Amino acid sequence: MDVAAQHKVELATIPNLLDMKGIDAKIELRPIKLEDLLQRAPVRLDRGRIASMVVGRNVMITGAGGSIGSELARQVAELNPMNLVLVDANEYALYCIKSEMTQVRPGASIHAVLCNVRERDAISNVVETYAPNLIFHAAALKHVPMVEAQPIEGIFTNVIGTRNVADAALRSRVSKMIMVSTDKAVNPANVMGATKRMAEMYCQAMDIDQTTCTTRFTTVRFGNVLGSAGSVVPLFEQQIKTGGPVTVTHPDIVRFFMTIPEACLLVLQAAAHDADEAKERGRIFVLDMGSPVKIVDLARNLIRLSGRRPDKDIQIVYTGLRPGEKLYEELFDLNEPLSGTTSPGVLAASARSIKRAVIVRIFDEMQRMIDAQDVEGALRLLQSTVPEFMLGADILTTMGRARALQQ
């Protein structure tokens, strides 16, 4: 890579010649991808356990049109579910994943359902109609600065939306619901992370409560995924194409990274983990993300992959941390005892939980705040529920603006 960059030559890779079907087969060059440079061992999975969880079952995926939801749909479809129900509020995203699934697996029973998880009655009706055995809840608002600017929207989707799906799962006696969470839920520095932690707490409370034993509620937490919607990689690639500069918020900022397929495979692995013992209820599964990567190193590697030289052909500019952004992310809190599991690549954290009756009252109050568009009240309740979340200067400004508008 270094030599190629010096000569402004773009690198590519050819397929394994032993995999070619014939001597005259067309050789297709593939650009070296960023995930080729993660420099860690590939994830090993217990495919037998994962397959037995899905094959012949009804599986539902919320947020099925998103980066994680659509990849989950691809991987679940390969395991031959009886029915695959794709749920999303975005019409075009839902159309795209449904069309792809229909072409790839023409004989499969795949249903596309336009529904917003914010609508309690609507999502309840969908779950009742399709009677899934398994729900993967990937629907969420995840763009940190955008949720920071519009906190009510993030709280409505991430907090109340999760409760709506969880309650519908319980009413319809779904076997298991898996909530896809994020490392930003650990010691959250932004509204998005705090809303995901609050959603985790609801699923924990449901899982621990013995009256909900008909349904298991599992939370899976992981970091950034390469190439996902809103990630830095597509932005860097676009900036490199236009000649730069490449913008990095801080020279020391680091993140955990996985590829989208890798992250989804580990979500399936965590979902297949059999944790029937009472002491294992309410635990949060944390995916082993390897070592964190410096964002500036990521940028430099992408520049080299394009056949350019960092700081010579393409400049790197530091723009400062964005609202709600931390220098580093954590997959678990130091106060969350961490233990191994029988599933490779999956750890378990024993996070602080709240009794179901208490969390239900909190969520009821949060719904009232949202209905009243009480931004300040909703943020105060979010902070009191997730005490490790500290309101930033930008959020305090948003609260002040909302207070002025109400007056």
FENZI-V740175 format. One record per residue. N is the residue number from 1. NEAR is the number of other ideal C-beta (glycine too) atoms within 12 Angstrom. Layout:
<<N | NEAR> <N | NEAR>>
This chain:
<<1 | 26> <2 | 16> <3 | 12> <4 | 20> <5 | 26> <6 | 15> <7 | 15> <8 | 17> <9 | 17> <10 | 21> <11 | 26> <12 | 19> <13 | 17> <14 | 17> <15 | 15> <16 | 11> <17 | 12> <18 | 8> <19 | 11> <20 | 14> <21 | 12> <22 | 9> <23 | 8> <24 | 7> <25 | 14> <26 | 11> <27 | 17> <28 | 12> <29 | 12> <30 | 15> <31 | 19> <32 | 22> <33 | 21> <34 | 34> <35 | 28> <36 | 20> <37 | 22> <38 | 26> <39 | 14> <40 | 20> <41 | 12> <42 | 18> <43 | 30> <44 | 15> <45 | 28> <46 | 25> <47 | 21> <48 | 14> <49 | 23> <50 | 35> <51 | 21> <52 | 19> <53 | 34> <54 | 36> <55 | 23> <56 | 17> <57 | 30> <58 | 29> <59 | 45> <60 | 50> <61 | 53> <62 | 52> <63 | 43> <64 | 47> <65 | 35> <66 | 37> <67 | 35> <68 | 47> <69 | 46> <70 | 40> <71 | 38> <72 | 47> <73 | 47> <74 | 29> <75 | 37> <76 | 46> <77 | 35> <78 | 25> <79 | 32> <80 | 22> <81 | 37> <82 | 24> <83 | 28> <84 | 44> <85 | 43> <86 | 48> <87 | 47> <88 | 36> <89 | 30> <90 | 27> <91 | 16> <92 | 14> <93 | 27> <94 | 33> <95 | 19> <96 | 23> <97 | 40> <98 | 32> <99 | 20> <100 | 24> <101 | 36> <102 | 21> <103 | 15> <104 | 19> <105 | 23> <106 | 12> <107 | 11> <108 | 26> <109 | 22> <110 | 34> <111 | 31> <112 | 33> <113 | 34> <114 | 25> <115 | 37> <116 | 28> <117 | 45> <118 | 30> <119 | 24> <120 | 25> <121 | 17> <122 | 23> <123 | 42> <124 | 24> <125 | 19> <126 | 38> <127 | 37> <128 | 21> <129 | 20> <130 | 35> <131 | 25> <132 | 40> <133 | 33> <134 | 42> <135 | 51> <136 | 47> <137 | 49> <138 | 51> <139 | 44> <140 | 45> <141 | 41> <142 | 37> <143 | 29> <144 | 39> <145 | 25> <146 | 22> <147 | 39> <148 | 38> <149 | 26> <150 | 28> <151 | 49> <152 | 36> <153 | 29> <154 | 43> <155 | 48> <156 | 38> <157 | 40> <158 | 51> <159 | 49> <160 | 40> <161 | 42> <162 | 50> <163 | 42> <164 | 38> <165 | 49> <166 | 46> <167 | 36> <168 | 37> <169 | 43> <170 | 33> <171 | 23> <172 | 28> <173 | 20> <174 | 37> <175 | 26> <176 | 41> <177 | 45> <178 | 48> <179 | 48> <180 | 49> <181 | 47> <182 | 45> <183 | 40> <184 | 41> <185 | 48> <186 | 37> <187 | 26> <188 | 41> <189 | 33> <190 | 42> <191 | 48> <192 | 45> <193 | 42> <194 | 45> <195 | 49> <196 | 45> <197 | 46> <198 | 46> <199 | 52> <200 | 51> <201 | 44> <202 | 48> <203 | 49> <204 | 40> <205 | 37> <206 | 43> <207 | 39> <208 | 31> <209 | 28> <210 | 15> <211 | 15> <212 | 28> <213 | 18> <214 | 20> <215 | 32> <216 | 41> <217 | 45> <218 | 45> <219 | 50> <220 | 48> <221 | 45> <222 | 46> <223 | 38> <224 | 39> <225 | 42> <226 | 34> <227 | 29> <228 | 35> <229 | 28> <230 | 22> <231 | 30> <232 | 35> <233 | 33> <234 | 19> <235 | 25> <236 | 36> <237 | 27> <238 | 17> <239 | 26> <240 | 33> <241 | 16> <242 | 14> <243 | 14> <244 | 26> <245 | 22> <246 | 37> <247 | 25> <248 | 36> <249 | 29> <250 | 23> <251 | 19> <252 | 17> <253 | 28> <254 | 27> <255 | 39> <256 | 34> <257 | 37> <258 | 39> <259 | 32> <260 | 33> <261 | 27> <262 | 36> <263 | 43> <264 | 41> <265 | 37> <266 | 44> <267 | 46> <268 | 46> <269 | 38> <270 | 45> <271 | 46> <272 | 38> <273 | 37> <274 | 21> <275 | 28> <276 | 12> <277 | 14> <278 | 14> <279 | 13> <280 | 23> <281 | 28> <282 | 36> <283 | 38> <284 | 48> <285 | 47> <286 | 42> <287 | 43> <288 | 32> <289 | 34> <290 | 25> <291 | 19> <292 | 26> <293 | 32> <294 | 24> <295 | 36> <296 | 27> <297 | 29> <298 | 36> <299 | 38> <300 | 32> <301 | 36> <302 | 44> <303 | 37> <304 | 34> <305 | 34> <306 | 34> <307 | 25> <308 | 35> <309 | 25> <310 | 31> <311 | 19> <312 | 15> <313 | 22> <314 | 32> <315 | 21> <316 | 32> <317 | 20> <318 | 18> <319 | 19> <320 | 14> <321 | 25> <322 | 26> <323 | 28> <324 | 32> <325 | 31> <326 | 30> <327 | 19> <328 | 25> <329 | 33> <330 | 31> <331 | 37> <332 | 35> <333 | 27> <334 | 13> <335 | 15> <336 | 30> <337 | 18> <338 | 24> <339 | 20> <340 | 17> <341 | 30> <342 | 20> <343 | 35> <344 | 24> <345 | 34> <346 | 41> <347 | 30> <348 | 33> <349 | 36> <350 | 25> <351 | 36> <352 | 27> <353 | 27> <354 | 28> <355 | 20> <356 | 29> <357 | 15> <358 | 20> <359 | 36> <360 | 24> <361 | 18> <362 | 32> <363 | 39> <364 | 20> <365 | 25> <366 | 41> <367 | 27> <368 | 17> <369 | 29> <370 | 31> <371 | 17> <372 | 17> <373 | 19> <374 | 25> <375 | 34> <376 | 28> <377 | 26> <378 | 40> <379 | 41> <380 | 27> <381 | 34> <382 | 46> <383 | 29> <384 | 21> <385 | 33> <386 | 41> <387 | 21> <388 | 26> <389 | 34> <390 | 21> <391 | 32> <392 | 30> <393 | 15> <394 | 27> <395 | 38> <396 | 22> <397 | 20> <398 | 30> <399 | 28> <400 | 18> <401 | 18> <402 | 26> <403 | 17> <404 | 12> <405 | 13> <406 | 14> <407 | 8>>
